[in-house]
Amino acid sequence: NKKDTIRFGTERPFDELVKYLDNSFYSLQGHSWGLEQGNNSVEDFYKKYKEYIKLSRWNESQNKNQFIRGLSSANQLEVRLCGLDLPLDELVDRLVKLEALESHTN
């Protein structure tokens, strides 16, 4: 499946993918946030997000958490399926590819 290839990459073994699905629990509660994806594409939201975080003093982990928190619920699920340990730039790249694939197949 093309979506699975984008989500997980081609190098990851099946056991690792199952582990992600079994052990993925991610809590973002308790964070204040003012920027949400809404109807924006992932790419456009990421551009706005990068401008927004210039005002913050968040570390890399907090930046990633806040970005995920602002995504649509469908894209938050895609992030979990891709793997929460991926660097933010790689997550965004995969989300953009998934979004393009989805719009191309519809």
C-alpha contacts under 8 A as a table, 3 or more apart, distances in Angstrom:
res1	aa1	res2	aa2	distance
1	N	4	D	5.39
1	N	5	T	6.43
2	K	5	T	5.09
2	K	6	I	6.38
3	K	6	I	5.21
3	K	7	R	6.05
3	K	98	L	6.47
3	K	101	L	7.93
4	D	7	R	4.93
4	D	8	F	5.89
4	D	9	G	7.60
5	T	8	F	5.52
5	T	9	G	5.06
5	T	10	T	5.73
6	I	9	G	5.37
6	I	10	T	7.81
6	I	82	C	7.77
6	I	94	R	5.96
6	I	97	K	7.26
6	I	98	L	6.97
7	R	78	E	7.48
7	R	81	L	6.32
7	R	82	C	4.17
7	R	83	G	7.68
7	R	94	R	6.39
7	R	98	L	7.95
8	F	11	E	7.99
8	F	12	R	6.54
8	F	17	L	7.19
8	F	81	L	7.55
8	F	82	C	5.28
8	F	83	G	7.27
9	G	12	R	6.25
12	R	16	E	6.60
12	R	17	L	7.11
13	P	16	E	5.46
13	P	17	L	6.66
14	F	17	L	5.04
14	F	18	V	6.30
15	D	18	V	5.16
15	D	19	K	6.19
16	E	19	K	4.98
16	E	20	Y	6.35
17	L	20	Y	5.16
17	L	21	L	6.48
18	V	21	L	5.15
18	V	22	D	6.12
19	K	22	D	5.07
19	K	23	N	5.85
20	Y	23	N	5.32
20	Y	24	S	5.47
20	Y	81	L	7.55
20	Y	83	G	6.61
21	L	24	S	5.61
21	L	80	R	7.89
21	L	81	L	6.97
24	S	80	R	6.76
24	S	84	L	7.76
28	L	31	H	6.43
28	L	65	N	6.69
28	L	66	Q	7.93
28	L	69	R	6.67
31	H	66	Q	7.67
33	W	66	Q	6.98
33	W	69	R	7.75
33	W	70	G	7.37
34	G	70	G	7.97
35	L	49	Y	7.27
35	L	52	Y	7.96
35	L	70	G	5.88
36	E	45	F	7.74
36	E	69	R	7.86
36	E	70	G	4.21
36	E	71	L	6.05
36	E	72	S	7.49
37	Q	40	N	5.51
37	Q	41	S	7.42
37	Q	42	V	7.25
37	Q	45	F	5.50
37	Q	70	G	5.80
37	Q	71	L	5.08
37	Q	72	S	5.96
38	G	71	L	7.75
38	G	72	S	6.68
40	N	43	E	7.94
40	N	44	D	5.92
40	N	45	F	5.79
41	S	44	D	5.22
41	S	45	F	6.08
41	S	96	V	7.96
41	S	99	E	7.91
42	V	45	F	5.09
42	V	46	Y	6.02
42	V	71	L	7.90
42	V	92	V	7.16
42	V	95	L	6.75
42	V	96	V	5.97
42	V	99	E	7.70
43	E	46	Y	5.15
43	E	47	K	6.37
43	E	92	V	7.39
43	E	96	V	6.28
44	D	47	K	5.15
44	D	48	K	6.40
45	F	48	K	5.15
45	F	49	Y	5.95
46	Y	49	Y	4.84
46	Y	50	K	6.11
46	Y	67	F	7.75
46	Y	92	V	7.54
47	K	50	K	5.31
47	K	51	E	6.66
48	K	51	E	5.27
48	K	52	Y	6.20
49	Y	52	Y	4.88
49	Y	53	I	6.17
49	Y	67	F	6.97
50	K	53	I	5.40
50	K	54	K	6.66
51	E	54	K	5.51
51	E	55	L	7.83
52	Y	55	L	6.07
52	Y	56	S	7.55
53	I	56	S	4.93
53	I	57	R	7.81
53	I	58	W	7.72
53	I	63	N	7.26
54	K	57	R	7.92
58	W	61	S	7.75
58	W	62	Q	5.38
58	W	63	N	5.81
59	N	62	Q	5.28
59	N	63	N	6.13
60	E	63	N	5.07
60	E	64	K	6.27
61	S	64	K	5.19
61	S	65	N	6.19
62	Q	65	N	4.99
62	Q	66	Q	6.05
63	N	66	Q	5.24
63	N	67	F	6.21
64	K	67	F	5.12
64	K	68	I	6.25
64	K	88	L	5.92
65	N	68	I	5.21
65	N	69	R	6.05
66	Q	69	R	4.91
66	Q	70	G	6.27
67	F	70	G	5.27
67	F	71	L	6.58
68	I	71	L	5.27
68	I	76	Q	6.13
68	I	79	V	7.63
69	R	76	Q	7.47
71	L	74	A	7.96
71	L	75	N	5.89
71	L	76	Q	5.93
72	S	75	N	5.24
72	S	76	Q	6.18
73	S	76	Q	4.93
73	S	77	L	6.31
74	A	77	L	5.22
74	A	78	E	6.42
75	N	78	E	4.80
75	N	79	V	6.16
75	N	95	L	7.28
76	Q	79	V	5.06
76	Q	80	R	6.49
77	L	80	R	5.12
77	L	81	L	6.29
78	E	81	L	4.95
78	E	82	C	6.05
78	E	95	L	7.25
79	V	82	C	5.05
79	V	83	G	6.08
79	V	84	L	6.33
79	V	91	L	6.77
79	V	95	L	7.55
80	R	83	G	5.16
80	R	84	L	5.68
82	C	86	L	7.87
82	C	91	L	7.26
82	C	94	R	7.74
83	G	86	L	5.94
86	L	90	E	6.33
86	L	91	L	6.16
87	P	90	E	5.41
87	P	91	L	6.32
88	L	91	L	5.02
88	L	92	V	6.14
89	D	92	V	5.15
89	D	93	D	6.15
90	E	93	D	4.97
90	E	94	R	6.22
91	L	94	R	5.21
91	L	95	L	6.14
92	V	95	L	5.04
92	V	96	V	6.06
93	D	96	V	5.20
93	D	97	K	6.28
94	R	97	K	5.06
94	R	98	L	6.09
95	L	98	L	5.02
95	L	99	E	6.01
96	V	99	E	5.07
96	V	100	A	6.15
97	K	100	A	5.07
97	K	101	L	6.10
98	L	101	L	5.05
98	L	102	E	6.06
99	E	102	E	5.07
99	E	103	S	6.22
100	A	103	S	5.22
100	A	104	H	6.00
101	L	104	H	5.03
101	L	105	T	6.15
102	E	105	T	5.32
102	E	106	N	6.35
103	S	106	N	5.31
